[in-house]
Amino acid sequence: MTSPVAAVPAAASPAALSHFESSLQFETDCWDVHHGLATGQHDFVLLDVRGADAWAAGHVPGALHLPHGKITEGKLREFPAGTLFVTYCAGPHCNGATRGAIRLARLGRPVKIMIGGVTGWLDEGFALEPARETVA
């Protein structure tokens, strides 16, 4: 008897390698973001793309608040064209980070999603901070 896991065969190793390597072009994780922020490696801008109430309840320290629906060229003018943006939202149950990433990509901006969002951040044992100034 075959389990549901094995019912669809795994991809061949070259295809799996290509898939998993390319996924890192689109996403990063909470630990890597935390490490970058904590060590002063500010080679990305972290965007909290959730709404104002969620931002006020607590957000990743060092993030800027820019809800995905308000990401426009005008809001991005202060950032050089090659700036790497990392978007996050509530967590795996939320597609706000994806919506924000789509808007940034449509504007020609480099972008990744922080997988896990706030849920992943907390799961890693990292703290949130209360609201501060917002970009939006």
SVG drawing of the C-alpha trace seen along z (x, -y; Angstrom):
<svg xmlns="http://www.w3.org/2000/svg" viewBox="-7 -60 34 62">
<polyline fill="none" stroke="black" stroke-width="0.4" points="0.0,0.0 1.3,-3.5 1.0,-6.4 -0.4,-9.7 3.2,-11.1 4.6,-8.6 1.5,-8.5 3.1,-11.1 6.7,-10.3 9.4,-12.8 10.9,-14.8 14.2,-13.7 17.2,-15.1 18.1,-17.6 14.6,-19.0 14.4,-19.0 17.7,-20.9 16.6,-23.5 13.3,-24.0 14.8,-24.3 17.7,-26.5 15.4,-28.8 13.0,-29.1 15.7,-31.0 15.5,-33.7 11.9,-34.4 12.0,-33.9 14.1,-34.2 13.3,-33.1 12.9,-34.8 16.2,-33.7 18.1,-35.1 16.2,-38.4 16.8,-38.6 20.5,-37.9 20.8,-40.6 19.1,-43.2 21.0,-42.2 24.4,-42.3 23.8,-45.6 23.8,-44.0 21.2,-46.4 21.3,-45.3 17.5,-45.0 14.4,-46.9 11.9,-44.9 8.3,-45.9 5.4,-45.0 2.6,-45.0 -0.2,-44.3 -2.9,-46.8 -2.5,-49.6 -4.1,-47.6 -1.8,-44.6 1.2,-46.9 0.2,-48.7 -0.2,-45.4 3.4,-44.5 5.8,-44.2 9.3,-43.1 11.9,-45.5 13.5,-47.5 10.6,-47.0 8.8,-49.8 5.1,-49.8 3.7,-50.0 0.5,-48.0 0.5,-46.0 -2.3,-48.1 -0.3,-51.3 2.9,-50.2 3.4,-52.7 6.3,-54.2 5.8,-57.4 6.1,-55.7 9.4,-54.0 11.1,-57.1 13.4,-57.4 14.9,-54.0 17.5,-53.5 16.2,-51.3 18.3,-48.3 17.1,-48.2 16.1,-44.7 12.7,-44.6 11.6,-41.8 7.8,-41.7 6.0,-39.9 2.5,-39.6 0.8,-37.7 2.0,-34.2 1.5,-31.2 -2.2,-31.7 -1.9,-35.2 -1.1,-36.2 -0.4,-39.8 3.4,-39.3 2.8,-37.8 0.5,-40.7 3.2,-43.1 5.8,-41.2 3.7,-41.3 3.3,-45.1 7.0,-45.6 7.9,-43.2 5.5,-45.1 7.4,-48.3 10.6,-46.6 11.9,-46.3 13.9,-43.3 11.8,-41.5 11.7,-38.4 9.1,-37.2 10.0,-36.4 8.3,-33.0 6.5,-32.5 5.7,-36.2 4.9,-37.3 4.0,-33.7 7.4,-32.4 9.1,-35.3 7.5,-34.5 8.1,-30.7 11.8,-31.5 11.6,-33.2 12.1,-36.7 10.2,-39.6 7.9,-42.1 7.9,-45.8 5.0,-48.2 4.0,-50.7 6.2,-53.6 6.2,-55.9 4.6,-54.5 5.6,-55.1 2.0,-54.8"/>
</svg>
